Amino acid sequence: MNKFETLKQEILTCQACRDILAYKPRPVFQGQQNSKIMQISQAPSRKVMETGLPFNDPSGEKLRNNWYQITSQEFYDSNNFYITSIGRCFPGKAKTGDNPPPIQCAQRFLSRELELVQPEIYILIGAHAAKYFYPQESLEDLIFHDHIYRGKPLFVLPHPSPLNRKWLKDHPEFEKERIVYIRKIIHKCLKQPE
């Protein structure tokens, strides 16, 4: 078994957080070493953890249909997207939204994934993912500027959660301009005609 397959098995069978989660851990994983886009988000929702399918929830519908404007088939094609996150299991509910993802999950797996997966572009989704990579920078600055990570383009998106309506309303230029620009790059990466 090669390093990547070993890592994949470690992720899928991980039970390290069983004592701190309210639910039995069921890590969510999708991708392969040569996926075109490496998408790194915060943590799966309860529905995603129950189904095992990343972004299989209202956040995912907005991400695929409105922001990326691609089909579910394109999104779930592991040739296209390597879908990972800071936490691999649903972290439980907070007063508003979900709890932050447990950082030990990222410490255990993410650096190894970043070493092994060689995408054409990186996409970070949500404040927790952005902060993990860029702890000193504001979310707005990260979202509205292009970045280079490991020699490849990196883009930061706000979380597409319905709970993020206020941020999107306060920053209308994201949906009017910024995501349009990022979407063109995603489509080009996926070799889709505009």
FENQUIGI-V938112 format. One record per residue. N is the residue number from 1. RES is the residue in three letters. SS is DSSP state (A for helix, B for strand, O for the rest). PHI is phi in whole degrees, -180 to 180 (none if undefined). OMEGA is omega in radians with two decimals (999 if undefined). Layout:
n:N res:RES ss:SS phi:PHI omega:OMEGA
n:N res:RES ss:SS phi:PHI omega:OMEGA
//
This chain:
n:1 res:MET ss:O phi:none omega:-3.13
n:2 res:ASN ss:O phi:-78 omega:-3.08
n:3 res:LYS ss:A phi:-59 omega:-3.10
n:4 res:PHE ss:A phi:-67 omega:3.13
n:5 res:GLU ss:A phi:-63 omega:3.08
n:6 res:THR ss:A phi:-63 omega:3.12
n:7 res:LEU ss:A phi:-62 omega:3.13
n:8 res:LYS ss:A phi:-57 omega:3.14
n:9 res:GLN ss:A phi:-65 omega:3.10
n:10 res:GLU ss:A phi:-62 omega:3.13
n:11 res:ILE ss:A phi:-63 omega:-3.05
n:12 res:LEU ss:A phi:-65 omega:-3.10
n:13 res:THR ss:A phi:-104 omega:-3.07
n:14 res:CYS ss:O phi:-64 omega:3.07
n:15 res:GLN ss:O phi:-128 omega:-3.02
n:16 res:ALA ss:O phi:-58 omega:-3.08
n:17 res:CYS ss:O phi:-98 omega:-3.05
n:18 res:ARG ss:O phi:-60 omega:-3.12
n:19 res:ASP ss:O phi:-87 omega:-3.13
n:20 res:ILE ss:O phi:-111 omega:3.12
n:21 res:LEU ss:O phi:-96 omega:3.10
n:22 res:ALA ss:O phi:-79 omega:-3.10
n:23 res:TYR ss:O phi:-122 omega:3.05
n:24 res:LYS ss:O phi:-64 omega:-3.13
n:25 res:PRO ss:O phi:-59 omega:3.02
n:26 res:ARG ss:O phi:-142 omega:-3.06
n:27 res:PRO ss:O phi:-58 omega:-3.13
n:28 res:VAL ss:O phi:-101 omega:-3.10
n:29 res:PHE ss:O phi:-144 omega:2.94
n:30 res:GLN ss:B phi:-154 omega:3.01
n:31 res:GLY ss:O phi:142 omega:3.07
n:32 res:GLN ss:O phi:-145 omega:-3.02
n:33 res:GLN ss:O phi:-61 omega:-3.08
n:34 res:ASN ss:O phi:-107 omega:3.02
n:35 res:SER ss:O phi:-57 omega:-3.06
n:36 res:LYS ss:O phi:-71 omega:-3.07
n:37 res:ILE ss:B phi:-126 omega:3.04
n:38 res:MET ss:B phi:-102 omega:-3.11
n:39 res:GLN ss:B phi:-106 omega:-3.08
n:40 res:ILE ss:B phi:-120 omega:-3.11
n:41 res:SER ss:B phi:-114 omega:-3.00
n:42 res:GLN ss:O phi:-91 omega:3.13
n:43 res:ALA ss:O phi:-168 omega:3.13
n:44 res:PRO ss:O phi:-69 omega:3.01
n:45 res:SER ss:O phi:-75 omega:3.11
n:46 res:ARG ss:A phi:-60 omega:3.14
n:47 res:LYS ss:A phi:-62 omega:3.14
n:48 res:VAL ss:A phi:-63 omega:-3.14
n:49 res:MET ss:A phi:-65 omega:3.14
n:50 res:GLU ss:A phi:-69 omega:-3.10
n:51 res:THR ss:A phi:-91 omega:-3.10
n:52 res:GLY ss:O phi:78 omega:-3.10
n:53 res:LEU ss:O phi:-107 omega:-3.07
n:54 res:PRO ss:O phi:-59 omega:3.08
n:55 res:PHE ss:O phi:54 omega:3.08
n:56 res:ASN ss:O phi:-92 omega:-3.04
n:57 res:ASP ss:O phi:-160 omega:-3.14
n:58 res:PRO ss:A phi:-57 omega:3.08
n:59 res:SER ss:A phi:-61 omega:-3.14
n:60 res:GLY ss:A phi:-66 omega:3.10
n:61 res:GLU ss:A phi:-62 omega:3.13
n:62 res:LYS ss:A phi:-64 omega:-3.12
n:63 res:LEU ss:A phi:-61 omega:-3.09
n:64 res:ARG ss:A phi:-72 omega:-2.97
n:65 res:ASN ss:A phi:-78 omega:-3.04
n:66 res:ASN ss:A phi:-90 omega:-3.03
n:67 res:TRP ss:A phi:-85 omega:-3.13
n:68 res:TYR ss:A phi:-79 omega:-3.05
n:69 res:GLN ss:O phi:54 omega:3.06
n:70 res:ILE ss:O phi:-130 omega:3.13
n:71 res:THR ss:O phi:-81 omega:3.04
n:72 res:SER ss:A phi:-60 omega:3.14
n:73 res:GLN ss:A phi:-60 omega:3.12
n:74 res:GLU ss:A phi:-68 omega:-3.10
n:75 res:PHE ss:A phi:-67 omega:-3.07
n:76 res:TYR ss:O phi:-89 omega:3.04
n:77 res:ASP ss:O phi:-78 omega:-3.07
n:78 res:SER ss:O phi:-69 omega:2.96
n:79 res:ASN ss:O phi:-68 omega:-3.09
n:80 res:ASN ss:O phi:-89 omega:-2.99
n:81 res:PHE ss:B phi:-123 omega:2.88
n:82 res:TYR ss:B phi:-99 omega:-3.02
n:83 res:ILE ss:B phi:-109 omega:-3.13
n:84 res:THR ss:B phi:-135 omega:-3.08
n:85 res:SER ss:B phi:-159 omega:3.10
n:86 res:ILE ss:O phi:-65 omega:3.02
n:87 res:GLY ss:O phi:-110 omega:-3.06
n:88 res:ARG ss:O phi:-97 omega:-3.12
n:89 res:CYS ss:O phi:-125 omega:3.09
n:90 res:PHE ss:O phi:-59 omega:-3.05
n:91 res:PRO ss:O phi:-84 omega:-3.12
n:92 res:GLY ss:O phi:97 omega:-3.08
n:93 res:LYS ss:B phi:-85 omega:2.97
n:94 res:ALA ss:O phi:-106 omega:3.13
n:95 res:LYS ss:O phi:-62 omega:3.01
n:96 res:THR ss:O phi:-126 omega:-3.13
n:97 res:GLY ss:O phi:79 omega:-3.10
n:98 res:ASP ss:B phi:-102 omega:3.03
n:99 res:ASN ss:O phi:-64 omega:3.05
n:100 res:PRO ss:O phi:-62 omega:3.10
n:101 res:PRO ss:O phi:-68 omega:3.09
n:102 res:PRO ss:O phi:-66 omega:-3.02
n:103 res:ILE ss:A phi:-69 omega:-3.11
n:104 res:GLN ss:A phi:-63 omega:3.10
n:105 res:CYS ss:A phi:-65 omega:3.11
n:106 res:ALA ss:A phi:-64 omega:-3.14
n:107 res:GLN ss:A phi:-63 omega:-3.10
n:108 res:ARG ss:A phi:-77 omega:-2.97
n:109 res:PHE ss:A phi:-121 omega:-2.90
n:110 res:LEU ss:A phi:-64 omega:-3.13
n:111 res:SER ss:A phi:-63 omega:3.10
n:112 res:ARG ss:A phi:-70 omega:3.08
n:113 res:GLU ss:A phi:-62 omega:-3.12
n:114 res:LEU ss:A phi:-64 omega:3.08
n:115 res:GLU ss:A phi:-72 omega:-2.98
n:116 res:LEU ss:A phi:-90 omega:-3.08
n:117 res:VAL ss:O phi:-91 omega:-3.08
n:118 res:GLN ss:O phi:-122 omega:-3.10
n:119 res:PRO ss:O phi:-81 omega:3.02
n:120 res:GLU ss:O phi:-86 omega:3.08
n:121 res:ILE ss:B phi:-143 omega:3.06
n:122 res:TYR ss:B phi:-115 omega:3.03
n:123 res:ILE ss:B phi:-130 omega:3.03
n:124 res:LEU ss:B phi:-101 omega:-3.11
n:125 res:ILE ss:B phi:-122 omega:3.04
n:126 res:GLY ss:O phi:95 omega:-3.04
n:127 res:ALA ss:A phi:-64 omega:-3.11
n:128 res:HIS ss:A phi:-67 omega:3.10
n:129 res:ALA ss:A phi:-67 omega:3.14
n:130 res:ALA ss:A phi:-62 omega:-3.11
n:131 res:LYS ss:A phi:-67 omega:3.12
n:132 res:TYR ss:A phi:-62 omega:-3.12
n:133 res:PHE ss:A phi:-87 omega:-3.05
n:134 res:TYR ss:O phi:-131 omega:-3.02
n:135 res:PRO ss:O phi:-65 omega:-3.07
n:136 res:GLN ss:O phi:-96 omega:-3.01
n:137 res:GLU ss:O phi:-106 omega:-3.14
n:138 res:SER ss:O phi:-77 omega:-3.14
n:139 res:LEU ss:A phi:-59 omega:-3.13
n:140 res:GLU ss:A phi:-61 omega:3.11
n:141 res:ASP ss:A phi:-61 omega:-3.14
n:142 res:LEU ss:A phi:-65 omega:-3.10
n:143 res:ILE ss:A phi:-67 omega:-3.01
n:144 res:PHE ss:O phi:-95 omega:3.07
n:145 res:HIS ss:O phi:-132 omega:3.05
n:146 res:ASP ss:O phi:-82 omega:-3.14
n:147 res:HIS ss:B phi:-135 omega:3.03
n:148 res:ILE ss:B phi:-120 omega:3.12
n:149 res:TYR ss:B phi:-134 omega:-3.10
n:150 res:ARG ss:O phi:53 omega:3.09
n:151 res:GLY ss:O phi:79 omega:-3.12
n:152 res:LYS ss:B phi:-121 omega:3.09
n:153 res:PRO ss:B phi:-63 omega:3.07
n:154 res:LEU ss:B phi:-132 omega:3.14
n:155 res:PHE ss:B phi:-126 omega:3.12
n:156 res:VAL ss:B phi:-113 omega:3.10
n:157 res:LEU ss:B phi:-116 omega:2.94
n:158 res:PRO ss:O phi:-68 omega:3.10
n:159 res:HIS ss:O phi:-75 omega:-3.14
n:160 res:PRO ss:O phi:-80 omega:-3.14
n:161 res:SER ss:O phi:-59 omega:3.02
n:162 res:PRO ss:A phi:-57 omega:3.12
n:163 res:LEU ss:A phi:-72 omega:-3.08
n:164 res:ASN ss:A phi:-98 omega:-3.10
n:165 res:ARG ss:A phi:-57 omega:-3.10
n:166 res:LYS ss:A phi:-63 omega:3.13
n:167 res:TRP ss:A phi:-60 omega:-3.12
n:168 res:LEU ss:A phi:-65 omega:3.11
n:169 res:LYS ss:A phi:-67 omega:-3.14
n:170 res:ASP ss:A phi:-75 omega:-3.12
n:171 res:HIS ss:O phi:-129 omega:-3.07
n:172 res:PRO ss:A phi:-62 omega:-3.13
n:173 res:GLU ss:A phi:-66 omega:3.10
n:174 res:PHE ss:A phi:-64 omega:-3.08
n:175 res:GLU ss:A phi:-78 omega:-3.14
n:176 res:LYS ss:A phi:-80 omega:-3.02
n:177 res:GLU ss:A phi:-127 omega:-2.97
n:178 res:ARG ss:A phi:-63 omega:-3.11
n:179 res:ILE ss:A phi:-70 omega:3.08
n:180 res:VAL ss:A phi:-63 omega:3.10
n:181 res:TYR ss:A phi:-63 omega:-3.13
n:182 res:ILE ss:A phi:-66 omega:3.14
n:183 res:ARG ss:A phi:-59 omega:3.12
n:184 res:LYS ss:A phi:-61 omega:3.13
n:185 res:ILE ss:A phi:-69 omega:3.09
n:186 res:ILE ss:A phi:-61 omega:-3.13
n:187 res:HIS ss:A phi:-62 omega:3.10
n:188 res:LYS ss:A phi:-64 omega:3.11
n:189 res:CYS ss:A phi:-62 omega:3.13
n:190 res:LEU ss:O phi:-85 omega:3.11
n:191 res:LYS ss:O phi:63 omega:3.11
n:192 res:GLN ss:O phi:-100 omega:3.02
n:193 res:PRO ss:O phi:-69 omega:3.13
n:194 res:GLU ss:O phi:-78 omega:999
//
